[in-house]
Amino acid sequence: MNNTTSKQRYVLSSIALLTFGLFYSSLVLAEDLQELQECGSCHVAQTSDYQASVHYINRSGVQAGCNNCHQGQQHKAGKDTSKDVQKPRMEMTLSEWKRMKENDSKECQTCHSHMAMDLAKQEPRSVERHEESFKNNETSCIDCHKGISHQLPSGWKEIAEKAGLQK
């Protein structure tokens, strides 16, 4: 095979790969936008909080969608408007924190890894706490990272302490 044919195949392969990548990423983006619209039709306040969070917009451009953290959440059939979402916010919050504590924050760990943390780029207080958690083999991110994607409801700390979910 001559050099020109190799270059042509390389260029065509690169174009095909780039085209596939752009097509696939546009499908993923469309799916994420649809998911946010669907969840946001009932969870208006939570959607607003999420859009102001580091999981929605950040320096790296990596975005976690609703289903990255709340995958498999059960909803009552036919409940598809905000008037049907009657569970008080603090009750919903405690329920999520308990679930995440019980599963060692597995949703967080699908994207975040202790092994991949660059402690040199963290604030000293965060480094100290992360090193302590590694040493004690603590894996539940929610113990310290409450409110990372949604605003904390007023009075959350006292209620979380009573529920045994706050140190």
N, C-alpha and C positions, 0 to 999 in steps of 0.2 A: 504494500500500500504506500502510495507516495505521500509526501508531506502536506500537499494542498488538500488531499482528500481527508486526512486526519484533522486538519484545521477546520474544514467544513463540517465534519461530524461533531467536532467539539463545539463549534458555534451553534449548530442546530440543536444539539443536546442541551446546551446552556439555555437557549431560547425556550425550548420545551419545558425544562425544569422551572425556569422563571415564570412562565405562563401558568403552569400547574400551581406553583406556590402562590401566585397572586389570586388565582381562582379559588384555591382552598382557603386562603386567609380571608377573602371577601365572604365566603360562606360562613366561616366561624364568626366574623364580625356581625353579619346579619343575624345569626342565631343569638349572639350575646345581646344585641339590641332588642330583638324580639322578646327574649327572656326578661330583660329589664322592664320593658313595657308591660308585659304580662304581670310580673310581680308588683310593679309600681301601680297598677290599676287599683289594687287594694291596699298595699303597704306604702302609702304616699309619704308619710313622715320618714319611714325607714329608707326609702329610695332617696329622699333628699339628703339624709345623713350620709348614706353610702356615696353619693355623688360628690360629697365634700371630703371624703376620706382618702387616705393614702392607697387603699385598694382599688379606687376608681381612677385617680389621676396621680402620677408620681414621676420621678425623674427617669426611671428606667422604661416606662411605657408598658410594663407588664400589668395586666389588669385581671383581677379576680371578679367573676360574675356571681350573681345570686346563688346559682346552683353549685358553685365551687365550695361554698360553706353550708348551704342549706339543701343539698341534694337529698331527694327522697322524703322531703317533708310532706306529711299527710295533710290534706285539706279536705274539708267536708264537701261532698258533691253538691254542686249548684251554688256554692258560695263564691261568687265572683265579683262582688262589688264592695267598696269600702264600708258600706253600712252593715255588711255581714261580718266584718272583722271586729268583733266585740271584746276580744280578750284584752284586758288591761296591759299596757306596755310593760310595766314592771314584771307582771306575771309571765309574759312572753319572754322577757329578757332572762329571768331566773331559769325558766325552762330550758332555754338555749345554753346558758352557762352550765347547768347541771349536766345536760347531754354532752357538752364538750369536755367537761371534767371527767365524766365516766369513760369517754373514749380517748382520753389523753390527747385531746385537740387534734384528732387525726386529719381533720380538714386543713388545719394550718400546716401540718407536716407533709401534705401532698405537694406544697410549693416551697416551704421553708425547711431547711436542713441545718441541724447543729453543725454538721461537718463543713457546710459551705459558708458559715458565718465568718466575716472578716472583722474580728474584734477590734482591730486597729482603726477601723472606720466608725466605731461606735463611741458614744459618750461614755466617760469613765463610770458613771453610775450604772449604765446598761451592761458594760463589760463585767463589772463586779457581780451584778445579779445573774447574768448568764453563766459566768464561771461557777458561781455557787450552785445554780440549778444543775449544771452538768455534773459537778462533783457529787451532788445528792441524787443523781439519776432521776431528776424531776422532768417530766415530759409534757405536762399540761400547760400549754401556752396561755390559756384563758385565766390562769391564776394571776398573772400580772398584766395581761394585755386586754383587759375589758375596755370597751369603747373604741377599739381600733377601727371599726368599720361603721359603727352607729353611735350617735350621741348617747351618753349615759342619762337615763331618766333621773329626775330629781329625787333625792333621798336614797339613791341606789346603794351607797356604801353601807349604811345601817341595815338595810334590808338584806343585802348580801352577807353581812356578818352574821345576822340572825339565822340565815339559811346555811351557814357554814361554808360560804363560797368566797370569803374575803379574809385575808390574813391581817 
